Amino acid sequence: MQTPFIRRRTKIVATLGPASSSDAVLGRMMDAGLDLIRLNFSHGKSSDHADVAERVRALARERKRAVGVLADLQGPKIRIGKFAEGKVDLVPGAPFILDAACELGDQRRVGLDYKELTHDVGPGDTLLLADGFITMTVDRVEGAQIFCTVEQGGVLSNNKGVNRLGGGLSAPALTDKDREDIKTVGAIKADYVAVSFPRSGADIDQARALLRQTGWDAKIIAKIERAEAIDALEEILDASDGIMVARGDLAVEMGDAAVPGLQKRMIRAARAKRKLVITATQMMESMIDNPVPTRAEVSDVANAVLDGTDGVMLSAESAVGKYPVETIAAMNRVCIEAEKVAEFVPEKDFEGTDFQSVEQSIALAAVFVSAHYPLRAIAALTESGTTALWMSRFNLNLPVYALSPNVETRRRASLFRGVYPIRFEEASTDPEIVLARAGDELKRLGVVDAGDLVAITIGEPIGQPGGTNTLKIIRIP
């Protein structure tokens, strides 16, 4: 029997775009292993995002699967303006002016969309344009003009981004556009919202407050892509529900050589605080044009899996690439192979852990038992998904099945590492009947067999969110 999930611990997030907009391609992407979609709010209209979210959910329902929706806010885009000829070719050593008062640029200067840049930079600063392909040194700032010398040249075209090496740009994390887009996030009931370029926990708090004003409470993922965010990592983790290791802008500000170490540090920090983590940017970049990944890309994805990331994310590969389905299939294969050699030592995760609630205690008791007793699986009967989330924060070599009547809970759980959401609605309030039927459902789905031992967590009285207080071990009849 086909199960309503792919048996892979690490989850696959794919950005949707022109290459993945049809129902036929979306369906094939789900069949290949897609767990969550990313809606990039840097492109498209609110109505477009609402339409895509609804079509994705309809396709997921047909497959009896839970597929989550991640809404990614654009954030502040510090860009140059336009050129009269569309682009210029800059050579090393040439003078060039970033001019906040310039309307159309030429070989000597270009305008700035972000007028405050003149207050954020000074002599000796290094500016990186077009994702770092072009670099300039600031010589002086006079009024609305930043006088520079080109260090690394190349073709510079309209509206390319600007970063300062080492960070330090003062643009706020939430723009007016983001505030409007948060209303759309609430309207479409996205499961996750990603906040771009946060500098502190306060940025996340502000986004959460705006989101709650819409009447919706999506989980918030903080994208770590500024140098300042590295310094404030602890408070950003505390304020958010998870982070995204956004390696593109982070590499531009911190230097590409620093990113692998930062990635490992961020994944460790997120897991230590029991938060979610997505690893993103250029994971299978070559598959935009090629049907197979490079060996380096395979190793990149595998290492993120071995580090403990919850999700690995595709951007242009699935949004505009030629092979969106093949890319997901390749990523699926790599994740499964990497998981075969992952280290599972749950006891390490318990070091220094103090249980904060009955629910957490029950969840972690199930994890501990799974390491010392011949269980086949763990099942969490959950209304809110919290118990399953707690279980997923620990290393264990058993599947966790989140049985929930709540569709929003199942969609959120689609990002939890090692957790497989299952629709389970039970009218009875008798715990013994509910436990027996939960075991029957797992057997019906083919994930356990007669005679298997399964640890099941449940809350009594049944049906109350946040009430998990019981752990039982049952034998499947």
PEMOJO-V10191 format. One record per pair of residues at least 6 apart in sequence whose ideal C-beta (glycine too) atoms are under 8 Angstrom apart, sorted by the first residue. I is the first residue (numbers start at 1). GAP is how many residues later the second one is. Records with the same first field share a line. If there is no record, write none. Layout:
I=GAP + GAP
//
This chain:
1=443 + 444 + 445
3=417 + 442 + 443 + 444
4=59 + 60 + 61 + 62 + 418 + 419 + 441
5=60 + 61 + 415 + 416 + 417
6=27 + 29 + 326
7=392 + 413
8=25 + 324 + 327 + 328 + 331
9=326 + 330 + 408 + 409
10=294 + 295 + 299 + 300 + 301 + 302 + 325 + 328 + 329 + 407
11=24 + 25 + 299 + 300 + 301 + 403 + 404 + 405 + 406
12=21 + 22 + 23 + 24 + 299 + 300 + 301 + 302 + 316 + 319 + 320 + 323
13=22 + 23 + 24 + 25 + 57 + 265 + 267 + 298 + 299 + 300 + 301 + 402
14=6 + 15 + 20 + 22 + 23 + 24 + 299 + 300 + 303 + 304 + 310 + 313 + 314
15=22 + 23 + 25 + 57 + 298 + 299 + 300 + 301 + 303 + 304
16=10 + 21 + 22 + 23 + 24 + 36 + 40 + 302 + 303
17=23 + 26 + 299 + 301 + 302 + 303
18=301 + 302
19=6 + 299 + 300 + 301 + 302 + 303 + 305
20=6 + 9 + 298 + 299 + 304
21=31
23=32 + 36
25=299 + 300
26=29 + 30 + 33
27=32 + 35 + 36
28=297
29=289 + 295 + 296 + 299
30=29 + 30 + 33 + 35 + 37
31=32
32=293 + 294 + 296 + 297 + 300
33=295 + 296 + 298 + 299
34=33 + 294
35=32 + 33 + 276 + 379 + 380
36=31 + 32 + 33 + 34 + 155 + 156 + 275 + 378 + 379
37=15 + 16 + 19 + 30 + 31 + 32 + 33
38=32 + 34 + 156 + 275 + 277
39=10 + 13 + 14 + 30 + 31 + 32 + 33 + 151
40=32 + 279
41=8 + 30 + 31 + 32 + 33 + 136 + 137 + 140 + 143
42=30 + 32 + 35
46=135 + 138 + 141
49=22 + 135 + 139
50=134 + 137 + 138
53=16 + 135 + 137
54=134
56=11 + 13
57=10 + 12
59=8
60=6 + 7
64=359
66=341 + 344 + 345 + 347 + 348 + 355 + 357
67=344 + 347
68=123 + 124 + 343 + 344 + 346 + 347
69=119 + 121 + 122 + 123 + 342
70=120 + 121 + 122 + 123 + 124 + 151
71=110 + 113 + 114 + 117 + 119 + 121 + 122 + 123 + 147
72=121 + 122 + 124 + 151
73=101 + 105 + 108 + 109 + 120 + 121 + 122 + 123 + 134
74=101 + 103 + 104 + 107 + 122
75=98 + 99 + 100 + 103 + 120 + 121 + 122 + 148
76=38 + 95 + 96 + 97 + 99 + 120 + 121
77=36 + 37 + 84
78=35 + 36 + 39 + 83 + 84 + 85 + 91 + 93
79=33 + 34 + 35 + 80 + 81 + 82 + 83
80=18 + 25 + 30 + 31 + 32 + 33 + 49 + 76 + 78 + 79 + 80 + 82
81=21 + 22 + 23 + 24 + 29 + 30 + 31 + 32 + 77 + 78
82=22 + 23 + 28 + 29 + 76 + 77
83=21 + 22 + 23 + 27 + 73 + 74 + 75
84=20 + 21 + 22
85=21
86=71 + 72
87=68 + 69 + 70 + 71
88=17 + 18 + 19 + 22 + 67 + 68
89=64 + 65 + 66 + 67
90=6 + 44 + 60 + 63 + 64 + 65 + 66
91=59 + 62
92=58 + 59 + 60 + 61
93=56 + 57
94=55 + 56 + 59
95=13 + 44 + 52 + 53 + 54 + 55
96=12 + 13 + 14 + 40 + 52 + 53 + 54
97=11 + 12 + 13 + 48 + 49 + 50 + 51
98=11 + 12 + 14 + 19 + 29 + 47 + 48 + 50 + 64
99=6 + 10 + 11 + 12 + 13 + 45 + 46 + 47
100=11 + 12 + 15 + 17 + 18 + 44 + 45
101=10 + 43 + 44
102=7 + 8 + 9 + 10
103=8
104=7
105=6
109=36
110=46
112=6 + 50
113=46
114=48 + 57
115=29
116=54 + 55
117=29 + 45 + 52
118=23 + 25 + 26 + 27 + 28
119=51
120=44 + 48 + 49 + 50
121=6 + 17 + 20 + 25 + 43
122=16 + 19
123=15 + 16 + 17 + 18
124=13 + 14
125=12 + 13 + 39 + 40
126=9 + 10 + 11 + 12 + 25 + 38 + 39 + 40
127=8 + 9 + 10 + 11 + 19 + 21 + 35 + 36 + 37 + 38
128=6 + 7 + 34 + 35 + 36 + 37 + 124 + 125
129=6 + 7 + 27 + 31 + 32 + 33 + 34
130=24 + 26 + 27 + 30 + 31
131=29 + 30 + 117 + 121
132=31 + 119 + 120 + 124
133=19 + 21
134=16 + 18 + 19 + 20 + 22 + 26
135=15 + 16 + 17 + 30
136=12 + 13 + 14 + 15
137=11 + 12 + 14
138=8 + 9 + 10
139=8 + 9 + 10
140=7
141=6
161=88
163=6 + 86 + 89 + 90
164=89
165=87 + 88 + 90
166=61 + 87 + 88
167=59 + 60 + 61 + 86 + 87
168=59 + 60
169=57
171=26
172=31
173=22 + 23 + 24 + 25 + 26 + 30 + 33 + 34
174=21 + 29 + 32 + 33 + 36
178=18 + 29
179=31
182=11 + 25 + 28 + 29 + 32
183=31
185=8 + 26 + 29 + 31 + 33
186=25 + 28 + 29 + 30 + 32
187=27
189=27 + 29 + 219
190=26 + 28
191=27 + 28 + 217 + 220 + 221 + 223 + 224
192=26 + 27 + 28 + 29 + 49 + 50 + 220 + 223
193=14 + 18 + 25 + 26 + 27 + 28
194=26 + 27 + 28 + 29 + 50
195=8 + 9 + 12 + 25 + 26 + 27 + 28 + 45
196=27 + 29 + 50
197=26 + 28 + 29 + 32 + 52
198=6 + 24 + 25 + 28 + 31 + 38
199=27 + 29 + 30 + 33
200=28 + 32 + 35 + 36
201=31 + 34 + 35 + 37 + 38 + 39
202=37
203=19 + 33
204=16 + 18 + 32 + 35 + 36
205=34
207=13
208=12 + 31
211=6 + 7 + 9
219=22 + 23 + 57 + 193
220=20 + 21 + 22
221=19 + 20 + 21 + 22 + 23 + 55 + 57
222=7 + 14 + 15 + 17 + 18 + 20 + 21 + 22
223=20 + 21 + 23
224=6 + 9 + 12 + 19 + 20 + 21 + 22 + 26 + 42
225=21 + 23 + 24 + 25 + 28
226=23 + 24 + 27
227=26 + 27
229=7
230=20 + 24 + 32
233=10 + 33 + 36
234=35
236=7
237=6 + 32 + 33 + 36 + 38
238=35
240=35
241=34 + 35
242=28 + 33 + 34 + 35 + 36 + 68 + 173
243=23 + 27 + 32 + 33 + 34 + 35
244=33 + 34 + 35 + 36 + 69
245=17 + 18 + 21 + 22 + 32 + 33 + 34 + 35 + 36 + 64
246=34 + 35
247=12 + 16 + 32 + 33 + 34 + 35
248=33 + 34
250=9 + 12
251=7 + 8 + 30
254=8
263=16 + 41 + 44
264=43
266=11
267=10 + 12 + 37 + 40 + 41 + 42
268=39 + 40
270=6 + 7
271=6 + 37 + 122
274=115 + 116 + 119
276=34 + 35 + 139 + 140
277=31 + 32 + 33 + 34
278=31 + 32 + 33 + 34 + 35 + 137
279=25 + 28 + 30 + 32 + 33 + 34
280=32 + 33 + 35
281=32 + 34
282=33
283=14 + 17 + 18 + 21 + 29 + 30 + 31 + 34 + 48
284=9 + 13 + 17 + 30 + 33 + 43 + 46 + 47
285=12 + 31 + 32
286=7 + 8 + 11
287=6 + 10 + 30 + 34 + 36 + 39 + 40 + 43
288=28 + 29 + 32 + 33 + 34
289=32 + 33
290=33
291=31 + 32 + 35
292=34 + 38
293=8 + 34 + 37 + 41
298=32 + 36
301=11 + 30 + 33 + 34 + 37
302=32 + 33 + 35 + 36
303=35
304=8
305=7 + 29 + 30 + 33 + 34 + 37
306=32 + 35 + 36 + 37
308=87 + 109
309=108
310=82 + 105 + 106 + 107
311=104 + 106
312=19 + 23
314=10 + 13 + 14 + 17
317=6 + 7 + 10
318=6 + 9 + 10
321=6
342=53
343=52
344=27 + 51 + 52 + 53
345=50
346=21 + 22 + 24 + 25 + 48 + 49 + 50
347=24
348=47
349=18 + 44 + 45 + 46
350=14 + 18 + 44
353=11
355=6 + 9
358=110 + 111
359=27 + 28 + 31 + 100 + 107 + 108 + 109 + 110
360=30
362=25 + 95 + 106 + 107 + 108 + 109
363=17 + 24 + 25 + 27 + 28 + 94 + 105
364=26 + 27 + 30
365=106
366=12 + 14 + 25 + 89 + 91 + 105
367=11 + 24 + 27 + 29
369=6 + 86 + 102 + 104
370=8 + 26 + 28 + 85
371=25
373=80 + 82 + 100
374=79
375=23 + 78 + 79 + 80 + 98
376=22 + 72 + 73 + 76 + 77 + 78 + 100
377=21 + 22 + 23 + 24 + 65 + 70 + 71 + 75 + 77 + 78
378=13 + 18 + 20 + 21 + 22 + 23 + 76 + 77 + 78 + 79
379=21 + 22 + 24 + 59 + 60 + 63 + 75 + 76 + 77 + 78
380=7 + 8 + 11 + 20 + 21 + 22 + 23 + 76 + 77 + 88
381=22 + 23 + 43 + 53 + 57 + 75 + 76 + 77 + 78 + 81
382=6 + 20 + 21 + 22 + 27 + 75 + 86
383=21 + 22 + 23 + 26 + 76 + 80 + 81 + 82 + 83 + 84
384=22 + 25 + 81 + 82
385=17 + 19 + 21 + 24 + 25 + 27 + 28 + 31
386=80 + 82
387=70 + 81
388=12 + 14 + 25 + 28 + 31 + 33
389=24 + 27 + 30
391=9 + 27 + 28
392=8 + 24 + 25 + 26 + 27
396=22
399=19 + 21 + 48
400=16 + 18 + 19 + 20
401=18 + 19 + 20 + 21 + 41 + 46
402=7 + 8 + 11 + 14 + 17 + 18 + 19 + 20
403=19 + 20 + 21 + 35 + 38
404=6 + 9 + 17 + 18 + 19 + 20
405=18 + 19 + 20 + 21
407=16
409=12
410=11 + 12 + 13
411=10
413=6 + 8
414=7
420=27
422=19 + 23
424=14 + 17
426=7 + 8 + 11 + 12 + 36
428=6 + 9 + 34
429=32 + 33 + 34
431=27 + 29 + 31 + 39
434=24 + 28
435=21 + 23 + 37 + 39
436=38 + 41
438=18
439=9 + 15 + 17 + 35 + 37 + 38
442=6 + 12 + 34
443=6 + 7 + 33
448=6 + 28
449=27
450=26 + 27
451=24 + 25
452=23 + 24
453=20 + 21 + 22 + 23
454=19 + 20 + 21 + 22
455=16 + 17 + 18
456=15 + 16 + 17 + 18
457=11 + 13 + 14
458=10 + 12 + 14
459=7 + 8 + 9 + 10 + 11
460=7 + 9 + 10
461=6
//
